[in-house]
Amino acid sequence: MRPTPRQDGTSDLDRDLARFDLRRNGPDPLHVQIEQAIRDRIVTGRWPAHRQLPPEPECATLLGVNRGTFRRALAALIAQGLVIAHRGRGTFVAPTAGDASIAQRFRSLSEDFAAQGFTFTRHVRSLTAGRLPLPVRAVLGASPSTPGMRLERVFEAAQGPLAYLVNYVRTDGCPSLVDVDFTRVSLFDALTTTFGVRIDHGRRTISAQAASGEVASALGVPPGTAVLYLEQVSFTEGGTAIEYSDVWIDSAKVTITSMLQRD
């Protein structure tokens, strides 16, 4: 349901949108500023779970921007799992972890493989610093000027390649991350122990895919082989999306497990 309007016809959320302090001559594009402002309100609980946002045209009018600008901000929030758009019903703040009946322990792939008893090595195929791709910036809520890193690796055990990973990390808080030896250290360990960046939670989407040429080559399987695909976004304690990754796993060699707790 839409928030109950005040007597003057506006809701608290409408009033909050109208008060956004957008820097029209600032370094960050308007859609990035809007996305960050809404994300902060959701993460801090100022906009509670299940709260419905006003329609897109109304939001754009309240913010003093065109509808396309607001849509770009909204697309980034949807990609981060912070808001949910239901066709014909509207856009809502996503349920929080506390609304779920079960909680999942967020482990890195290295930790998951180790827990299953695999002894594996990490092969770094490429490691580059530079601008993050636009779709990744949208998911991470990063501006065009935000420094980033792309890390491409293969995890291999005695059975052969287990997983092919491509990680994108915003490095504004850890500029020397690119100097880490990722054949010896996991990405999460480097962020935590070297730079004091604690990964607090994440969003992981799992599906099946047919291995493309690059994925098939990395995993040592014929093109078209069914593999497990993971799309992951990792968040810090403060709610900043710091890492996005694409992961392909040879499900004939390894499975992914989750530690679940019953409330």
DRENDREN-315915 format. One record per residue (C-alpha): x negated, y negated, z; residue number from 1; residue in one letter. Coordinates in Angstrom, 3 decimals, m for minus. Each point is the difference from the previous one (the first is absolute). Layout:
% residues N
((X,Y,Z),NUM,'A')
...
% end
This chain:
% residues 263
((0.000,0.000,0.000),1,'M')
((m1.061,m3.604,m0.591),2,'R')
((m1.024,m1.887,3.162),3,'P')
((2.928,m1.853,1.530),4,'T')
((0.047,m3.588,m1.314),5,'P')
((m0.059,m2.967,2.324),6,'R')
((2.930,m2.372,0.009),7,'Q')
((m1.734,m2.152,m2.607),8,'D')
((m0.149,3.000,m2.349),9,'G')
((m3.679,0.887,0.436),10,'T')
((m1.693,2.860,1.868),11,'S')
((m3.131,m0.065,2.167),12,'D')
((m1.866,1.724,m2.818),13,'L')
((1.167,m2.609,m2.520),14,'D')
((m1.260,m2.747,2.283),15,'R')
((m3.329,1.797,0.454),16,'D')
((m0.506,0.274,m3.762),17,'L')
((0.697,m3.702,m0.412),18,'A')
((m2.730,m0.757,2.562),19,'R')
((m2.782,1.929,m1.787),20,'F')
((m3.095,m2.211,m0.199),21,'D')
((m1.069,0.585,m3.605),22,'L')
((m3.215,m1.725,m1.101),23,'R')
((0.801,m0.820,m3.611),24,'R')
((m3.533,m1.248,m0.648),25,'N')
((m1.675,2.686,2.113),26,'G')
((m2.426,2.674,m1.204),27,'P')
((2.536,2.844,0.160),28,'D')
((2.862,0.312,m2.519),29,'P')
((3.484,m0.675,1.346),30,'L')
((1.102,3.619,m0.363),31,'H')
((m2.953,1.137,2.144),32,'V')
((0.819,m2.602,2.673),33,'Q')
((3.659,1.105,0.047),34,'I')
((m0.927,3.681,0.188),35,'E')
((m2.430,m0.612,2.869),36,'Q')
((2.501,m2.132,1.935),37,'A')
((2.744,2.616,m0.291),38,'I')
((m2.422,2.808,0.847),39,'R')
((m1.087,m1.828,3.175),40,'D')
((3.621,m0.378,1.090),41,'R')
((0.738,3.683,m0.585),42,'I')
((m3.170,1.287,1.682),43,'V')
((0.543,m2.184,3.076),44,'T')
((3.656,1.018,0.255),45,'G')
((1.327,m3.485,m0.634),46,'R')
((1.966,1.519,m2.875),47,'W')
((1.280,3.292,1.471),48,'P')
((0.465,3.296,m1.789),49,'A')
((3.140,0.386,m2.129),50,'H')
((0.476,m3.789,m0.245),51,'R')
((1.331,m0.967,m3.423),52,'Q')
((m1.704,m2.759,m1.969),53,'L')
((2.078,m2.587,m1.855),54,'P')
((0.447,0.591,m3.751),55,'P')
((m3.021,m0.790,m2.182),56,'E')
((1.412,m3.249,m1.469),57,'P')
((0.809,m1.278,3.481),58,'E')
((m3.481,0.882,1.313),59,'C')
((m1.653,m1.753,m2.932),60,'A')
((2.137,m3.100,0.549),61,'T')
((m0.742,m0.096,3.737),62,'L')
((m3.730,0.292,m0.702),63,'L')
((0.048,m2.541,m2.831),64,'G')
((m1.524,2.407,m2.540),65,'V')
((1.212,1.684,m3.159),66,'N')
((1.554,3.443,0.169),67,'R')
((m2.976,1.667,m1.718),68,'G')
((m2.370,m1.237,2.717),69,'T')
((2.187,1.445,2.737),70,'F')
((0.377,3.276,m1.902),71,'R')
((m3.793,0.420,m0.118),72,'R')
((m0.194,m0.434,3.773),73,'A')
((2.879,2.423,0.492),74,'L')
((m1.615,2.613,m2.282),75,'A')
((m3.154,m0.065,2.160),76,'A')
((2.032,0.461,3.190),77,'L')
((1.905,2.906,m1.529),78,'I')
((m3.299,1.622,m1.077),79,'A')
((m1.277,m0.328,3.591),80,'Q')
((3.116,1.718,1.319),81,'G')
((1.025,m3.064,2.039),82,'L')
((3.302,m0.644,m1.777),83,'V')
((2.375,2.275,m1.874),84,'I')
((2.135,m1.025,m2.974),85,'A')
((3.283,1.864,m0.482),86,'H')
((1.665,m0.527,m3.365),87,'R')
((3.374,m1.600,0.499),88,'G')
((m0.495,m0.438,3.745),89,'R')
((m2.901,m2.399,0.382),90,'G')
((m3.468,m0.126,1.562),91,'T')
((m0.669,0.997,3.605),92,'F')
((m2.897,0.007,2.458),93,'V')
((m1.237,3.607,0.071),94,'A')
((0.537,2.203,3.066),95,'P')
((m2.885,m0.084,2.454),96,'T')
((m1.964,3.044,1.146),97,'A')
((2.069,m0.003,3.169),98,'G')
((3.175,0.622,m1.999),99,'D')
((m1.276,3.335,m1.271),100,'A')
((0.818,3.214,1.835),101,'S')
((m3.546,1.290,m0.494),102,'I')
((m3.415,m1.681,0.001),103,'A')
((m2.898,1.020,m2.172),104,'Q')
((m3.626,m0.329,1.036),105,'R')
((m1.833,m1.925,m2.698),106,'F')
((m3.238,1.819,m0.813),107,'R')
((m2.545,m0.650,m2.711),108,'S')
((m0.537,2.627,m2.675),109,'L')
((m3.435,0.753,1.479),110,'S')
((1.600,0.650,3.395),111,'E')
((2.695,2.168,m1.541),112,'D')
((m2.510,2.125,m1.917),113,'F')
((m2.212,0.362,3.073),114,'A')
((3.008,1.078,2.080),115,'A')
((0.631,2.793,m2.509),116,'Q')
((m3.576,1.246,0.375),117,'G')
((m1.427,m1.208,m3.310),118,'F')
((m3.676,m0.821,m0.261),119,'T')
((m0.211,m2.479,m2.848),120,'F')
((m2.207,m2.627,m1.562),121,'T')
((0.949,m3.436,m1.288),122,'R')
((m1.201,m0.925,m3.484),123,'H')
((0.186,m3.702,m0.859),124,'V')
((0.784,m0.405,m3.691),125,'R')
((0.090,m3.811,0.082),126,'S')
((m0.049,m2.860,2.505),127,'L')
((0.599,m3.560,m1.129),128,'T')
((0.792,m3.342,1.603),129,'A')
((2.202,m2.554,m1.713),130,'G')
((3.547,m1.182,m0.522),131,'R')
((2.750,2.435,0.849),132,'L')
((2.430,0.918,m2.807),133,'P')
((3.229,m2.001,0.031),134,'L')
((2.260,2.963,0.982),135,'P')
((m2.327,0.799,2.918),136,'V')
((m0.071,m3.643,1.112),137,'R')
((3.787,0.016,0.027),138,'A')
((0.124,3.075,2.236),139,'V')
((m2.699,m1.321,2.364),140,'L')
((1.398,m3.511,0.104),141,'G')
((m3.335,m1.356,m1.215),142,'A')
((m0.595,m3.212,m1.923),143,'S')
((m1.957,m0.072,m3.289),144,'P')
((m3.022,m1.295,1.924),145,'S')
((0.016,2.825,2.565),146,'T')
((m3.228,2.047,m0.364),147,'P')
((0.414,3.707,m0.488),148,'G')
((m1.702,3.322,m0.592),149,'M')
((0.811,3.017,m2.156),150,'R')
((m1.292,3.371,1.205),151,'L')
((0.311,3.138,m2.116),152,'E')
((m0.900,3.356,1.570),153,'R')
((0.388,3.765,m0.306),154,'V')
((0.179,2.233,3.088),155,'F')
((m1.542,3.380,m0.789),156,'E')
((m0.291,3.259,1.961),157,'A')
((m1.322,3.469,m0.772),158,'A')
((3.243,0.672,m1.886),159,'Q')
((m0.679,m2.952,m2.305),160,'G')
((1.510,m3.524,m0.133),161,'P')
((2.794,m0.441,2.531),162,'L')
((1.106,m3.587,m0.589),163,'A')
((m0.599,m3.007,m2.221),164,'Y')
((0.425,m3.369,1.737),165,'L')
((0.080,m3.600,m1.231),166,'V')
((0.113,m2.514,2.876),167,'N')
((0.489,m3.755,m0.219),168,'Y')
((m0.899,m2.009,3.108),169,'V')
((0.314,m3.705,0.714),170,'R')
((m3.378,m0.999,1.414),171,'T')
((0.641,m3.528,1.277),172,'D')
((m0.598,1.322,3.537),173,'G')
((m2.808,2.413,m0.888),174,'C')
((m2.077,m1.500,m2.840),175,'P')
((m2.881,2.507,0.275),176,'S')
((2.262,3.066,m0.242),177,'L')
((m1.357,0.517,m3.507),178,'V')
((m3.430,0.767,1.520),179,'D')
((1.231,3.035,1.977),180,'V')
((m1.187,3.470,m1.056),181,'D')
((3.344,1.682,m0.611),182,'F')
((m1.619,3.350,m0.699),183,'T')
((m0.659,0.168,3.755),184,'R')
((2.751,m2.123,1.545),185,'V')
((3.772,0.022,m0.490),186,'S')
((1.725,m3.225,m0.962),187,'L')
((2.091,m0.179,3.184),188,'F')
((m3.043,0.675,2.201),189,'D')
((m1.965,m2.747,m1.740),190,'A')
((2.828,m2.495,0.458),191,'L')
((0.418,0.895,3.675),192,'T')
((m3.533,0.575,1.287),193,'T')
((m1.943,m2.459,m2.145),194,'T')
((2.470,m2.830,m0.435),195,'F')
((2.410,0.433,2.907),196,'G')
((3.012,0.300,m2.315),197,'V')
((2.397,2.510,1.537),198,'R')
((2.400,1.756,m2.336),199,'I')
((3.203,0.149,2.013),200,'D')
((2.591,1.475,m2.351),201,'H')
((0.681,0.710,m3.627),202,'G')
((2.545,0.864,m2.657),203,'R')
((m0.560,3.097,m2.095),204,'R')
((2.087,1.157,m2.949),205,'T')
((m0.538,3.573,m1.198),206,'I')
((1.041,1.446,m3.345),207,'S')
((m1.059,2.527,m2.635),208,'A')
((m1.741,m1.113,m3.191),209,'Q')
((m1.505,1.563,m3.085),210,'A')
((m3.744,m0.680,0.052),211,'A')
((m1.030,m2.538,m2.645),212,'S')
((m3.353,0.158,m1.768),213,'G')
((m1.932,m1.994,2.647),214,'E')
((1.657,1.770,2.935),215,'V')
((m0.401,3.418,m1.617),216,'A')
((m3.689,m0.688,m0.642),217,'S')
((m0.612,m1.129,3.580),218,'A')
((1.776,3.028,1.482),219,'L')
((m1.397,2.494,m2.517),220,'G')
((3.438,1.192,m1.133),221,'V')
((1.589,0.178,m3.471),222,'P')
((1.948,m3.114,m1.057),223,'P')
((3.665,0.356,0.876),224,'G')
((m0.668,2.062,3.124),225,'T')
((2.470,m0.786,2.796),226,'A')
((m1.741,m1.876,2.835),227,'V')
((1.114,m1.752,3.145),228,'L')
((0.020,m3.810,m0.240),229,'Y')
((m0.138,m2.320,3.015),230,'L')
((0.543,m3.756,m0.160),231,'E')
((m1.098,m1.596,3.254),232,'Q')
((m0.016,m3.442,1.613),233,'V')
((m1.875,m0.475,3.291),234,'S')
((0.737,m2.753,2.519),235,'F')
((m2.031,m1.545,2.833),236,'T')
((1.268,m0.534,3.540),237,'E')
((1.064,m3.497,m0.988),238,'G')
((2.124,1.336,m2.851),239,'G')
((m2.344,m1.022,m2.831),240,'T')
((0.004,2.379,m2.966),241,'A')
((m3.737,0.561,m0.480),242,'I')
((m0.314,3.091,m2.218),243,'E')
((1.832,1.551,m2.929),244,'Y')
((m0.934,3.379,m1.411),245,'S')
((0.918,2.468,m2.715),246,'D')
((m0.853,3.588,0.953),247,'V')
((0.322,3.167,m2.061),248,'W')
((m0.390,3.369,1.751),249,'I')
((m0.473,3.460,m1.482),250,'D')
((2.881,1.671,1.814),251,'S')
((m1.262,3.427,m1.052),252,'A')
((m2.953,m0.524,2.371),253,'K')
((1.378,m2.127,2.829),254,'V')
((3.224,m1.163,1.608),255,'T')
((0.794,m3.176,1.925),256,'I')
((1.262,0.387,3.549),257,'T')
((1.662,m2.554,2.291),258,'S')
((0.014,m0.061,3.779),259,'M')
((3.587,m0.691,1.063),260,'L')
((1.331,m0.892,3.428),261,'Q')
((3.560,0.525,1.177),262,'R')
((1.353,m2.853,2.117),263,'D')
% end
